[in-house]
Amino acid sequence: MPYYFSTKLKIGFDEAIEQVQDALKKEGFGVISEIDLQQAFKDKIGVDFRRYTILGACNPALAHQALTLEDKVGTMLPCNVIVQELEDGVEVAAVNPIASMQAISNEQLAQKAEEVAIRLERVIHNISAAAPVVAHL
């Protein structure tokens, strides 16, 4: 089972970030954190790196339900979505929560992970449908 869903787009990096945020919102997610790894690597270790941003996406209702079922599941939240600049486009990838939740033996939590996975897959699909695509990975 793949641990992520992804697509590669022929659009600019900033436009990809905006499209991801819009697509997440349509699926009930908000972005609660944004990590600019390019800047962090430059500032902290003096390394040049491609544009790479991690968006921490959270659907508050589903996160609450998951935490009610398993209080330590917060170690796996929020759902990360990455946007990275590649030579031939911009890749957008989202975590597959089904893969990450396999580490926890809780059938009800597995059902919630399936619901989140469906929504995140739709995010990737909707971004692919709205922008020129290099490849759906």
N, C-alpha and C positions, 0 to 999 in steps of 0.2 A: 504494500500500500504506500503510495507516495505521501510524503509528509508536507506537501504544499501543492497549491494550485497556482498556475502562472500563465502569463501571456506576454508577448513582446510586441510593442507598439512603435509606429513611426510617427511619434509626436515629440514635442519638447518635454524636458524633465519637469518643469514647473506646471505645464499643462497636465501632465500625467498625475502629479500630486493633486491638483484640483479635481480631476476626474475621479480619482480614487476616493477622495473625501466626499464628493457628491454621491457616488455609487454606494459608499458605506452608509451614508445618511438615509438613502432610500431603503436600505435593508434594516434600519433601526439602530445602526452603530454610530457612535460619536468617536472622534479621535481625542483620546485623553493624554497622549504623549506623542512627541515628535522628536526623534533623535537624528541629527545630522552627523553621520559617521565621517563624512569627508572632513568636516570642520573639527570634530572631536579628535580624529587621528592627527590632523595638522597641529592642533593646539597641545595635545597631550604627549605625542611621541614624535612630532616633527616629520610625519610621513605624508606624502601626497597620495591621495586615493581618489578614485572616481566618485562622482556624485552618487550617494547611497543614503537613503533616508528610511528609517524604521518608523512606521506609524503604529501606535498602540491603539487598536480599535476595541471599543467596548459597547455591547448592547446591555444597558443597565438591568433590564428585566431578566434577561437570560443569565447574566452574571450573578444576580441575586439568587435565582433559582439554583444555579450550580453550587454556589456557596452554601445554600441551605442543605443541599444533598451531601456535600463533602467540603468541610471547612478549610482543608489544606489545598484545594484546587486553585486558590488564589496564587499559588506559586507558578501556575501556568497561565495566568491572566496578565494583561489583556491579550487579545488575539493580534499577533503581529502581522502587519502587511508591509512589504518592502517595495521601494521604488528605487531602481538602480539604473544608471546610465551605462549603456554598453556601446561598442563601436557601431553597431548596426541598428540601434534603437534604444528604447527604454523598456526594461522588464518590470512587470508588476507581479508580485507573488504574495500569496496569503497562506498562512499556516493551515494545515488540515487538522482540525481539532480532534477528529476521530483517531488519527494516528497518535497524537499526544496523549489522549485520554485512555489509550489502551493500557497504560501503566497503572491505572486505577481500576480495581475490581468493584464496579458499582454500575449495575445495569441501567438505573435511572439516569445516572450521569452520562452514560454512553448514548442514551436517547437524546439528551440535551446536546451532546456533541454533534450528533447527526443533524439536528436542527440548525446549529450554528454552521456546520459544514455546508449545508444546502445554501444558506444565505451568503457565505463567503464565496462559494462557487458561482453564485449568481452575480456577485460583485465583479468577479473576474470576467464572466461571460458578458455582462453589460458594458464593461469597459472595452472589451474586444469588439462588441457590436457598434460602439459609438466612435471608435477611432480606427485609423488605418493600422492594420495588423501586419507585423513581420512574421510572427509565428505564434500559434496557440500551443503552449508547451504542456 
